[in-house]
Amino acid sequence: MSAKRSSINRPPTPDVDRDRENQEPTLQEIINIKMIESGEKERLKELLRERLIECGWRDEMKSLCRFFLFNFLINTVIMQY
C-alpha cells in the first residue's frame, strides 16, 4: 500500500495550459506565425535542405545510420546465439 505523498518542500505543479490561455503570445510565437503567413519559413526550410544536400551532409548521415543500424543488428544477432 504505497500511496503517493506530496512533498512538503515542493509546491504543486501549476497547470501550464490554464495559465497559458490568459497570456499574450510570446515573441517567438509571433515571429513563427508571421514567417508561416509570409511563406518565409517554408522558403528557409527548402534553402537549408538544398545546402545540406550540396555539402554532402545528407549522404553522410545516411551512411552513418546504415553503419550504426548494421552494427546494432549484428550485435543483436550475436547476443542471441
VOBA-1610 file (N, C-alpha, C; in pm, whole numbers, padded with zeros to 5 digits, always signed):
BEGIN
Met+00084-00119+00000Met+00000+00000+00000Met+00088+00124+00000Ser+00127+00165-00116Ser+00214+00282-00126Ser+00137+00396-00191Ala+00077+00477-00109Ala+00003+00593-00158Ala+00102+00703-00190Lys+00078+00776-00296Lys+00166+00883-00337Lys+00150+01000-00240Arg+00262+01043-00186Arg+00258+01155-00093Arg+00316+01278-00160Ser+00255+01391-00134Ser+00310+01514-00189Ser+00426+01559-00103Ser+00522+01620-00166Ser+00641+01665-00096Ser+00607+01786-00010Ile+00668+01792+00104Ile+00646+01905+00193Ile+00719+02027+00140Asn+00835+02006+00078Asn+00919+02117+00033Asn+00885+02168-00106Arg+00806+02093-00181Arg+00780+02130-00319Arg+00636+02175-00335Pro+00618+02292-00397Pro+00481+02338-00421Pro+00418+02257-00534Pro+00288+02255-00542Pro+00223+02180-00650Pro+00259+02239-00786Thr+00267+02155-00886Thr+00300+02198-01021Thr+00182+02276-01078Pro+00210+02396-01131Pro+00100+02477-01186Pro+00046+02413-01314Asp-00079+02439-01341Asp-00141+02390-01463Asp-00101+02484-01576Val-00006+02440-01659Val+00051+02525-01762Val-00054+02566-01863Asp-00140+02475-01905Asp-00241+02508-02006Asp-00336+02617-01958Arg-00377+02608-01833Arg-00470+02706-01779Arg-00404+02844-01771Asp-00275+02847-01729Asp-00204+02975-01719Asp-00179+03033-01858Arg-00155+02950-01956Arg-00117+02991-02091Arg-00235+03055-02166Glu-00357+03015-02134Glu-00475+03067-02203Glu-00491+03217-02185Asn-00451+03269-02071Asn-00473+03410-02040Asn-00357+03499-02082Gln-00250+03442-02137Gln-00132+03522-02170Gln-00130+03556-02319Glu-00059+03663-02349Glu-00035+03704-02487Glu+00067+03608-02547Pro+00066+03592-02680Pro+00167+03506-02741Pro+00307+03562-02721Thr+00405+03473-02710Thr+00542+03516-02691Thr+00597+03572-02821Leu+00709+03639-02813Leu+00773+03695-02931Leu+00808+03583-03030Gln+00855+03471-02978Gln+00889+03357-03064Gln+00765+03307-03139Glu+00652+03299-03070Glu+00528+03255-03134Glu+00481+03355-03240Ile+00495+03483-03211Ile+00454+03587-03306Ile+00540+03579-03433Ile+00671+03565-03414Ile+00762+03555-03528Ile+00730+03431-03610Asn+00705+03319-03543Asn+00673+03195-03613Asn+00546+03210-03697Ile+00445+03272-03642Ile+00319+03294-03714Ile+00342+03382-03837Lys+00419+03491-03820Lys+00445+03582-03932Lys+00524+03511-04042Met+00622+03427-04003Met+00703+03356-04103Met+00619+03254-04180Ile+00526+03189-04112Ile+00437+03093-04178Ile+00343+03166-04274Glu+00285+03276-04228Glu+00192+03352-04311Glu+00258+03407-04437Ser+00384+03449-04425Ser+00453+03509-04539Ser+00516+03405-04630Gly+00524+03281-04584Gly+00587+03176-04664Gly+00737+03170-04645Glu+00790+03257-04563Glu+00934+03264-04540Glu+00987+03138-04470Lys+00909+03082-04381Lys+00954+02962-04309Lys+00977+02846-04406Glu+00884+02826-04497Glu+00897+02718-04595Glu+01016+02743-04688Arg+01036+02869-04727Arg+01149+02904-04814Arg+01282+02876-04744Leu+01291+02910-04617Leu+01414+02886-04540Leu+01439+02736-04522Lys+01332+02659-04498Lys+01347+02514-04485Lys+01399+02453-04613Glu+01348+02499-04727Glu+01393+02448-04856Glu+01539+02486-04882Leu+01576+02609-04849Leu+01714+02655-04865Leu+01808+02571-04779Leu+01770+02544-04655Leu+01851+02461-04566Leu+01865+02320-04623Arg+01755+02264-04671Arg+01757+02130-04730Arg+01855+02125-04848Glu+01851+02225-04936Glu+01940+02230-05051Glu+02087+02241-05009Arg+02114+02326-04911Arg+02252+02345-04866Arg+02308+02219-04801Leu+02224+02149-04725Leu+02270+02025-04662Leu+02300+01918-04766Ile+02222+01915-04872Ile+02248+01819-04979Ile+02377+01857-05053Glu+02395+01987-05080Glu+02514+02034-05151Glu+02643+02000-05078Cys+02644+02014-04948Cys+02768+01990-04872Cys+02787+01843-04837Gly+02692+01758-04873Gly+02708+01615-04851Gly+02661+01566-04715Trp+02601+01653-04638Trp+02558+01615-04503Trp+02454+01503-04507Arg+02362+01514-04600Arg+02254+01414-04608Arg+02310+01276-04639Asp+02400+01268-04737Asp+02459+01139-04771Asp+02543+01083-04656Glu+02613+01173-04586Glu+02694+01131-04472Glu+02605+01074-04360Met+02492+01140-04336Met+02400+01092-04232Met+02340+00957-04270Lys+02305+00941-04398Lys+02253+00812-04445Lys+02355+00702-04419Ser+02480+00731-04453Ser+02587+00633-04436Ser+02605+00598-04289Leu+02606+00698-04203Leu+02621+00673-04059Leu+02505+00592-04003Cys+02385+00624-04046Cys+02268+00549-03998Cys+02275+00403-04041Arg+02315+00381-04165Arg+02330+00243-04212Arg+02436+00169-04131Phe+02548+00236-04106Phe+02658+00176-04030Phe+02612+00136-03890Phe+02547+00230-03819Phe+02502+00200-03682Phe+02392+00095-03679Leu+02302+00101-03775Leu+02196+00002-03781Leu+02253-00137-03809Phe+02347-00146-03903Phe+02411-00274-03934Phe+02482-00329-03811Asn+02560-00245-03743Asn+02632-00290-03622Asn+02535-00331-03512Phe+02425-00259-03497Phe+02325-00294-03396Phe+02265-00430-03427Leu+02231-00453-03553Leu+02171-00580-03591Leu+02270-00695-03573Ile+02395-00672-03610Ile+02499-00776-03594Ile+02515-00809-03445Asn+02524-00706-03362Asn+02541-00729-03217Asn+02420-00799-03157Thr+02302-00765-03205Thr+02179-00829-03154Thr+02177-00977-03191Val+02214-01008-03314Val+02217-01148-03359Val+02322-01226-03281Ile+02440-01168-03261Ile+02547-01236-03188Ile+02505-01263-03044Met+02438-01167-02982Met+02398-01183-02842Met+02288-01289-02828Gln+02209-01308-02931Gln+02101-01408-02922Gln+02153-01548-02939Tyr+02268-01567-03002Tyr+02322-01702-03026Tyr+02444-01729-02949
//
